[in-house]
Amino acid sequence: MRFSSLVSALAITAGVASAAQHSGRSLQHVGKKDKPLPKQIRQEPQGQKQTRRDTSQYLTNSTSKYSVNGTGIPEVDFDIGESYAGLMPISKDANETRELYFWFFPSENTEASDEILIWLNGGPGCSSLEGLLQENGPFIWQYGTYKPVPNPYTWVNLTNVVWVEQPVGTGFSQGVPSATSETDVAAQFLGFWENFMDTFDLKGRKVFITGESYAGYYVPYIADAMLNKNDTEYFGVEATMIYDPSTSYDVIQEQIPAVEFVDYWGGLFPFNDSFAAQLHNMSATCGYDDYLSKYLTFPPPGPLPVELPGTDETGATTDECDVFDAIYNEIFYLNPCWDIYQVATTCPQLWDVLGFPGSLSYTPQGADVYFNRTDVQKAINAPLIEWNECTNTDVFVNNTDNSLPSGLSVLPGVIERSKRTIIGHGALDMVLIANGTLLMIQNMTWNGVQGFTSKPEDPFYVPYHDEGYSPDMAYNDPALSVVAASGIFGTTHTERGLTWVSVDLSGHMIPQYAPTASYRHLEFLLGRIDSLSSTVPFTTDNFPQPNGTFLGNGTGPPEKRMRH
């Protein structure tokens, strides 16, 4: 396939696969894909739990070299608050040359005093500064917008957050990549983490690990390695959350559910009758339709078969069954600005200040990639080097990650040993398709039972809030710089410590496309609310909510083939 190298061997069992290995994945799962692939003033927190501190919480002799001037960030015309950034070695060895770049923002929320949250972007090899600047950081600069603005839904309002560029070879991180597997990546991250925890005197904190896309590998493997240490001083993993995650083989998460996805979003894929018939014939004759009908059921009928439909003896999708690329190659004739990360995107093509706006690489003449600017690099204690959102360096030796997908290896054990695990998925994402992730879940065994025993159908509720849009807003109203959804906004389900949530109108990067949804997810991850169907206000405001006695079912894609 265009988007990734497929597995060299498929061996799927009831929860943990055999020792079969898969070949390296070249995809940049947000990461953005290589061409031509489609690819705050910190706002004063609201509510009694928030208090403004006049002094820096973490400024010491050990941390001063990492301190960032909150009023000195280029193009940002407001104070972003206390933060620390720079390079830190991946071990305590004095001769260690490999370093990861981080940017740490302390929270002013009094409930965050014993917490620290990690955010990781995917790729492999894509910078977590994308997450900071365009998803959940204190200031954001979205596609096509004029300048950075405060982010009222920054995760820093809720807890202490550190964005880390990893593995070695990603972003500003330094050194020669040596990882051949997720075990290597996790070991290097844990070395960095010990140094970070020592430097900022964070030992004993509850650790929350979050990320998106290829971080579906990173997060579970790092969490597993931390849990295996049985050391709560440095590695007290409390909970994890992964968005639109790569957790299984591409045939499961991309090929099998692709035609059904196109059918559901038919208005966004207005193919002519003959091509639509071709797609349906491929899906039927390759066994994808029957596979969904049999295995995307609740409870599941049993483990997925070792031999997956539409694949050859190596596990690669055959040309005649590659519906995913067939769709991809056709859709650009109809929508030249189509974006695989958010399939409702249409022209014009918006410029991305990070240099890669989804489907097409487009940088206007005279424009600069933000983190590639020398003044920006100096302001955030970064090395003065060429920065790319997704590195041109192989972060795995020979571009090969020899690890099994997490859904077939470490993820079940992480769920079992954590207080909660969230898997979220944007309904408009086609890089990885929601029903494919549900197929992965239905094949996974955790806490002694395989899959979800009942169909996800509970409503996911996003509280109404002060920043909501109203028709009488003035065209230059500052509140229009960041507006976000409220109300019932998807479907959720929790069983045995695992929570699934699908998010309406969101693409691959949920905190970017649905910031209030991800803010609510984080409140649940941190244990501040009891479920994602709760109708209580955000914990950082007291905005009144409508009577939610009868919410009904969840909304969004109905997962048509899902059976009770």
Order of alpha helices (4+ residues) and beta strands (2+ residues): beta-beta-beta-beta-beta-beta-beta-alpha-beta-alpha-beta-alpha-alpha-alpha-alpha-alpha-alpha-beta-alpha-beta-beta-beta-beta-beta-alpha-alpha
